[in-house]
Amino acid sequence: MAVIGWKEVYATGIVALDNEHRGLIAEINRLYEAIRDKRSEKILAEILALLTVYTVEHFQHEERLMAAYHFPGWMIIAKFIRH
């Protein structure tokens, strides 16, 4: 049972980002299921490590796109990220 399900309202219209968002949701659900099922610490650590890398890479991807396409408010976001 998924704790978070994909809804079309989450769609950005950018296929690559939507796919990454679906992947993040899938990994969050996998973490939830591992905790629920009392999986080993090793399994939990592996899922958390993957989520950490996936999240960092995803946000870097979003930041590159926002900068490249002059996303409104990007400069405010960029200042926040730098601090």
N, CA, C and O atoms as a GROMACS GRO file, in nm:
protein
  332
    1MET      N    1   0.084  -0.118   0.000
    1MET     CA    2   0.000   0.000   0.000
    1MET      C    3   0.089   0.124   0.000
    1MET      O    4   0.178   0.139   0.084
    2ALA      N    5   0.063   0.212  -0.094
    2ALA     CA    6   0.141   0.334  -0.105
    2ALA      C    7   0.093   0.438  -0.006
    2ALA      O    8  -0.028   0.456   0.013
    3VAL      N    9   0.186   0.506   0.056
    3VAL     CA   10   0.152   0.614   0.147
    3VAL      C   11   0.129   0.744   0.068
    3VAL      O   12   0.053   0.831   0.109
    4ILE      N   13   0.197   0.755  -0.046
    4ILE     CA   14   0.180   0.868  -0.137
    4ILE      C   15   0.152   0.813  -0.275
    4ILE      O   16   0.223   0.724  -0.323
    5GLY      N   17   0.051   0.866  -0.340
    5GLY     CA   18   0.021   0.825  -0.476
    5GLY      C   19   0.037   0.941  -0.572
    5GLY      O   20   0.014   1.057  -0.535
    6TRP      N   21   0.075   0.912  -0.693
    6TRP     CA   22   0.090   1.016  -0.795
    6TRP      C   23  -0.049   1.065  -0.834
    6TRP      O   24  -0.142   0.986  -0.854
    7LYS      N   25  -0.062   1.197  -0.844
    7LYS     CA   26  -0.185   1.259  -0.891
    7LYS      C   27  -0.147   1.353  -1.006
    7LYS      O   28  -0.042   1.417  -1.002
    8GLU      N   29  -0.230   1.360  -1.105
    8GLU     CA   30  -0.199   1.444  -1.220
    8GLU      C   31  -0.183   1.591  -1.182
    8GLU      O   32  -0.117   1.667  -1.254
    9VAL      N   33  -0.241   1.632  -1.071
    9VAL     CA   34  -0.225   1.770  -1.026
    9VAL      C   35  -0.078   1.800  -0.994
    9VAL      O   36  -0.038   1.917  -0.992
   10TYR      N   37   0.002   1.697  -0.968
   10TYR     CA   38   0.144   1.715  -0.940
   10TYR      C   39   0.225   1.739  -1.068
   10TYR      O   40   0.340   1.785  -1.061
   11ALA      N   41   0.168   1.709  -1.182
   11ALA     CA   42   0.241   1.716  -1.309
   11ALA      C   43   0.285   1.858  -1.340
   11ALA      O   44   0.210   1.954  -1.324
   12THR      N   45   0.409   1.869  -1.383
   12THR     CA   46   0.464   1.999  -1.423
   12THR      C   47   0.448   2.021  -1.573
   12THR      O   48   0.453   2.134  -1.621
   13GLY      N   49   0.428   1.911  -1.646
   13GLY     CA   50   0.424   1.919  -1.790
   13GLY      C   51   0.562   1.898  -1.852
   13GLY      O   52   0.576   1.892  -1.974
   14ILE      N   53   0.662   1.886  -1.768
   14ILE     CA   54   0.799   1.857  -1.813
   14ILE      C   55   0.822   1.709  -1.784
   14ILE      O   56   0.836   1.669  -1.668
   15VAL      N   57   0.824   1.630  -1.889
   15VAL     CA   58   0.825   1.484  -1.875
   15VAL      C   59   0.939   1.436  -1.785
   15VAL      O   60   0.917   1.351  -1.698
   16ALA      N   61   1.057   1.488  -1.805
   16ALA     CA   62   1.173   1.443  -1.726
   16ALA      C   63   1.150   1.469  -1.577
   16ALA      O   64   1.177   1.382  -1.494
   17LEU      N   65   1.100   1.588  -1.544
   17LEU     CA   66   1.077   1.620  -1.402
   17LEU      C   67   0.962   1.538  -1.346
   17LEU      O   68   0.969   1.490  -1.233
   18ASP      N   69   0.857   1.521  -1.424
   18ASP     CA   70   0.745   1.440  -1.376
   18ASP      C   71   0.790   1.296  -1.350
   18ASP      O   72   0.748   1.235  -1.252
   19ASN      N   73   0.875   1.244  -1.436
   19ASN     CA   74   0.927   1.108  -1.414
   19ASN      C   75   1.013   1.102  -1.288
   19ASN      O   76   1.006   1.006  -1.212
   20GLU      N   77   1.094   1.206  -1.265
   20GLU     CA   78   1.174   1.211  -1.143
   20GLU      C   79   1.085   1.221  -1.020
   20GLU      O   80   1.112   1.157  -0.918
   21HIS      N   81   0.979   1.300  -1.029
   21HIS     CA   82   0.886   1.311  -0.916
   21HIS      C   83   0.819   1.177  -0.888
   21HIS      O   84   0.802   1.139  -0.772
   22ARG      N   85   0.782   1.106  -0.992
   22ARG     CA   86   0.724   0.973  -0.974
   22ARG      C   87   0.825   0.879  -0.907
   22ARG      O   88   0.790   0.799  -0.821
   23GLY      N   89   0.952   0.890  -0.948
   23GLY     CA   90   1.057   0.809  -0.888
   23GLY      C   91   1.076   0.841  -0.740
   23GLY      O   92   1.093   0.750  -0.659
   24LEU      N   93   1.073   0.968  -0.706
   24LEU     CA   94   1.084   1.007  -0.565
   24LEU      C   95   0.968   0.952  -0.483
   24LEU      O   96   0.987   0.902  -0.373
   25ILE      N   97   0.848   0.962  -0.538
   25ILE     CA   98   0.731   0.907  -0.469
   25ILE      C   99   0.746   0.757  -0.450
   25ILE      O  100   0.715   0.704  -0.343
   26ALA      N  101   0.794   0.688  -0.552
   26ALA     CA  102   0.812   0.542  -0.542
   26ALA      C  103   0.912   0.508  -0.432
   26ALA      O  104   0.891   0.414  -0.356
   27GLU      N  105   1.021   0.584  -0.423
   27GLU     CA  106   1.122   0.556  -0.321
   27GLU      C  107   1.072   0.590  -0.180
   27GLU      O  108   1.104   0.520  -0.084
   28ILE      N  109   0.994   0.696  -0.169
   28ILE     CA  110   0.934   0.729  -0.038
   28ILE      C  111   0.841   0.617   0.004
   28ILE      O  112   0.840   0.577   0.121
   29ASN      N  113   0.762   0.566  -0.089
   29ASN     CA  114   0.673   0.454  -0.058
   29ASN      C  115   0.752   0.329  -0.021
   29ASN      O  116   0.712   0.253   0.068
   30ARG      N  117   0.864   0.308  -0.089
   30ARG     CA  118   0.948   0.192  -0.056
   30ARG      C  119   1.004   0.206   0.085
   30ARG      O  120   1.011   0.108   0.158
   31LEU      N  121   1.046   0.327   0.123
   31LEU     CA  122   1.095   0.351   0.258
   31LEU      C  123   0.984   0.326   0.360
   31LEU      O  124   1.007   0.260   0.461
   32TYR      N  125   0.867   0.378   0.334
   32TYR     CA  126   0.753   0.356   0.423
   32TYR      C  127   0.727   0.207   0.443
   32TYR      O  128   0.709   0.161   0.556
   33GLU      N  129   0.725   0.133   0.333
   33GLU     CA  130   0.698  -0.010   0.342
   33GLU      C  131   0.808  -0.083   0.419
   33GLU      O  132   0.780  -0.177   0.494
   34ALA      N  133   0.932  -0.041   0.400
   34ALA     CA  134   1.043  -0.104   0.471
   34ALA      C  135   1.032  -0.080   0.621
   34ALA      O  136   1.059  -0.169   0.702
   35ILE      N  137   0.993   0.042   0.659
   35ILE     CA  138   0.974   0.072   0.801
   35ILE      C  139   0.855  -0.006   0.855
   35ILE      O  140   0.863  -0.067   0.962
   36ARG      N  141   0.746  -0.004   0.781
   36ARG     CA  142   0.626  -0.075   0.824
   36ARG      C  143   0.652  -0.224   0.844
   36ARG      O  144   0.604  -0.285   0.939
   37ASP      N  145   0.730  -0.281   0.753
   37ASP     CA  146   0.759  -0.424   0.757
   37ASP      C  147   0.876  -0.459   0.847
   37ASP      O  148   0.918  -0.574   0.853
   38LYS      N  149   0.930  -0.358   0.917
   38LYS     CA  150   1.042  -0.376   1.009
   38LYS      C  151   1.163  -0.443   0.941
   38LYS      O  152   1.222  -0.538   0.993
   39ARG      N  153   1.196  -0.391   0.822
   39ARG     CA  154   1.312  -0.442   0.749
   39ARG      C  155   1.440  -0.406   0.824
   39ARG      O  156   1.439  -0.323   0.915
   40SER      N  157   1.547  -0.468   0.785
   40SER     CA  158   1.675  -0.448   0.855
   40SER      C  159   1.726  -0.305   0.840
   40SER      O  160   1.688  -0.232   0.748
   41GLU      N  161   1.813  -0.267   0.934
   41GLU     CA  162   1.875  -0.135   0.927
   41GLU      C  163   1.955  -0.118   0.799
   41GLU      O  164   1.963  -0.009   0.743
   42LYS      N  165   2.013  -0.227   0.751
   42LYS     CA  166   2.091  -0.223   0.627
   42LYS      C  167   2.001  -0.182   0.510
   42LYS      O  168   2.039  -0.097   0.430
   43ILE      N  169   1.884  -0.242   0.501
   43ILE     CA  170   1.789  -0.209   0.394
   43ILE      C  171   1.744  -0.064   0.406
   43ILE      O  172   1.740   0.009   0.307
   44LEU      N  173   1.710  -0.022   0.528
   44LEU     CA  174   1.668   0.117   0.550
   44LEU      C  175   1.779   0.214   0.510
   44LEU      O  176   1.753   0.315   0.445
   45ALA      N  177   1.901   0.183   0.548
   45ALA     CA  178   2.015   0.269   0.514
   45ALA      C  179   2.034   0.278   0.363
   45ALA      O  180   2.063   0.385   0.310
   46GLU      N  181   2.016   0.166   0.294
   46GLU     CA  182   2.030   0.165   0.148
   46GLU      C  183   1.924   0.253   0.082
   46GLU      O  184   1.953   0.330  -0.009
   47ILE      N  185   1.801   0.241   0.130
   47ILE     CA  186   1.692   0.321   0.074
   47ILE      C  187   1.716   0.470   0.103
   47ILE      O  188   1.699   0.554   0.014
   48LEU      N  189   1.755   0.502   0.225
   48LEU     CA  190   1.782   0.642   0.261
   48LEU      C  191   1.898   0.699   0.180
   48LEU      O  192   1.893   0.814   0.138
   49ALA      N  193   2.000   0.620   0.158
   49ALA     CA  194   2.115   0.666   0.079
   49ALA      C  195   2.070   0.695  -0.064
   49ALA      O  196   2.107   0.797  -0.122
   50LEU      N  197   1.992   0.605  -0.121
   50LEU     CA  198   1.942   0.623  -0.256
   50LEU      C  199   1.853   0.748  -0.263
   50LEU      O  200   1.865   0.828  -0.356
   51LEU      N  201   1.765   0.764  -0.166
   51LEU     CA  202   1.677   0.882  -0.162
   51LEU      C  203   1.758   1.011  -0.151
   51LEU      O  204   1.723   1.111  -0.213
   52THR      N  205   1.864   1.008  -0.072
   52THR     CA  206   1.948   1.126  -0.056
   52THR      C  207   2.011   1.166  -0.188
   52THR      O  208   2.003   1.282  -0.228
   53VAL      N  209   2.073   1.072  -0.255
   53VAL     CA  210   2.137   1.099  -0.384
   53VAL      C  211   2.033   1.143  -0.487
   53VAL      O  212   2.052   1.241  -0.559
   54TYR      N  213   1.923   1.069  -0.494
   54TYR     CA  214   1.817   1.098  -0.591
   54TYR      C  215   1.764   1.239  -0.570
   54TYR      O  216   1.744   1.313  -0.666
   55THR      N  217   1.741   1.277  -0.444
   55THR     CA  218   1.686   1.408  -0.412
   55THR      C  219   1.783   1.519  -0.450
   55THR      O  220   1.743   1.618  -0.512
   56VAL      N  221   1.910   1.503  -0.415
   56VAL     CA  222   2.010   1.604  -0.449
   56VAL      C  223   2.018   1.620  -0.601
   56VAL      O  224   2.016   1.732  -0.652
   57GLU      N  225   2.028   1.509  -0.673
   57GLU     CA  226   2.038   1.515  -0.818
   57GLU      C  227   1.912   1.577  -0.880
   57GLU      O  228   1.921   1.655  -0.974
   58HIS      N  229   1.797   1.542  -0.825
   58HIS     CA  230   1.671   1.596  -0.877
   58HIS      C  231   1.666   1.748  -0.859
   58HIS      O  232   1.633   1.820  -0.954
   59PHE      N  233   1.698   1.797  -0.740
   59PHE     CA  234   1.692   1.941  -0.717
   59PHE      C  235   1.796   2.015  -0.800
   59PHE      O  236   1.771   2.126  -0.846
   60GLN      N  237   1.912   1.955  -0.820
   60GLN     CA  238   2.012   2.017  -0.906
   60GLN      C  239   1.959   2.028  -1.049
   60GLN      O  240   1.980   2.128  -1.117
   61HIS      N  241   1.890   1.923  -1.094
   61HIS     CA  242   1.830   1.923  -1.228
   61HIS      C  243   1.726   2.035  -1.238
   61HIS      O  244   1.725   2.112  -1.334
   62GLU      N  245   1.638   2.045  -1.138
   62GLU     CA  246   1.537   2.151  -1.139
   62GLU      C  247   1.601   2.289  -1.139
   62GLU      O  248   1.557   2.379  -1.210
   63GLU      N  249   1.706   2.306  -1.058
   63GLU     CA  250   1.775   2.435  -1.051
   63GLU      C  251   1.837   2.472  -1.185
   63GLU      O  252   1.829   2.588  -1.227
   64ARG      N  253   1.898   2.376  -1.252
   64ARG     CA  254   1.957   2.403  -1.384
   64ARG      C  255   1.849   2.446  -1.483
   64ARG      O  256   1.869   2.540  -1.560
   65LEU      N  257   1.735   2.378  -1.480
   65LEU     CA  258   1.625   2.414  -1.571
   65LEU      C  259   1.570   2.552  -1.539
   65LEU      O  260   1.543   2.631  -1.630
   66MET      N  261   1.552   2.582  -1.411
   66MET     CA  262   1.499   2.713  -1.373
   66MET      C  263   1.593   2.824  -1.420
   66MET      O  264   1.548   2.927  -1.470
   67ALA      N  265   1.722   2.804  -1.403
   67ALA     CA  266   1.820   2.904  -1.445
   67ALA      C  267   1.822   2.917  -1.597
   67ALA      O  268   1.823   3.028  -1.650
   68ALA      N  269   1.823   2.805  -1.667
   68ALA     CA  270   1.832   2.805  -1.813
   68ALA      C  271   1.711   2.870  -1.878
   68ALA      O  272   1.723   2.938  -1.981
   69TYR      N  273   1.593   2.850  -1.818
   69TYR     CA  274   1.470   2.903  -1.878
   69TYR      C  275   1.418   3.026  -1.806
   69TYR      O  276   1.303   3.066  -1.826
   70HIS      N  277   1.503   3.087  -1.723
   70HIS     CA  278   1.469   3.212  -1.653
   70HIS      C  279   1.335   3.202  -1.582
   70HIS      O  280   1.247   3.287  -1.599
   71PHE      N  281   1.321   3.097  -1.504
   71PHE     CA  282   1.199   3.074  -1.427
   71PHE      C  283   1.170   3.195  -1.338
   71PHE      O  284   1.260   3.242  -1.268
   72PRO      N  285   1.045   3.246  -1.338
   72PRO     CA  286   1.012   3.360  -1.252
   72PRO      C  287   1.045   3.329  -1.106
   72PRO      O  288   1.008   3.224  -1.054
   73GLY      N  289   1.114   3.420  -1.043
   73GLY     CA  290   1.150   3.400  -0.903
   73GLY      C  291   1.277   3.320  -0.884
   73GLY      O  292   1.316   3.293  -0.770
   74TRP      N  293   1.343   3.282  -0.993
   74TRP     CA  294   1.463   3.199  -0.982
   74TRP      C  295   1.571   3.267  -0.898
   74TRP      O  296   1.638   3.201  -0.819
   75MET      N  297   1.588   3.397  -0.914
   75MET     CA  298   1.694   3.466  -0.842
   75MET      C  299   1.669   3.461  -0.690
   75MET      O  300   1.764   3.452  -0.612
   76ILE      N  301   1.544   3.467  -0.648
   76ILE     CA  302   1.511   3.455  -0.505
   76ILE      C  303   1.546   3.315  -0.458
   76ILE      O  304   1.603   3.298  -0.350
   77ILE      N  305   1.510   3.216  -0.537
   77ILE     CA  306   1.541   3.076  -0.501
   77ILE      C  307   1.692   3.057  -0.496
   77ILE      O  308   1.744   2.994  -0.404
   78ALA      N  309   1.763   3.111  -0.595
   78ALA     CA  310   1.908   3.095  -0.601
   78ALA      C  311   1.976   3.156  -0.477
   78ALA      O  312   2.069   3.097  -0.423
   79LYS      N  313   1.929   3.272  -0.432
   79LYS     CA  314   1.986   3.334  -0.313
   79LYS      C  315   1.961   3.247  -0.190
   79LYS      O  316   2.048   3.233  -0.104
   80PHE      N  317   1.843   3.190  -0.182
   80PHE     CA  318   1.808   3.102  -0.069
   80PHE      C  319   1.898   2.979  -0.067
   80PHE      O  320   1.945   2.937   0.039
   81ILE      N  321   1.922   2.922  -0.183
   81ILE     CA  322   2.004   2.799  -0.194
   81ILE      C  323   2.149   2.828  -0.154
   81ILE      O  324   2.213   2.744  -0.092
   82ARG      N  325   2.199   2.945  -0.188
   82ARG     CA  326   2.338   2.979  -0.158
   82ARG      C  327   2.363   2.998  -0.008
   82ARG      O  328   2.477   2.987   0.037
   83HIS      N  329   2.260   3.027   0.068
   83HIS     CA  330   2.278   3.054   0.211
   83HIS      C  331   2.255   2.933   0.292
   83HIS      O  332   2.266   2.939   0.415
   0.00000   0.00000   0.00000
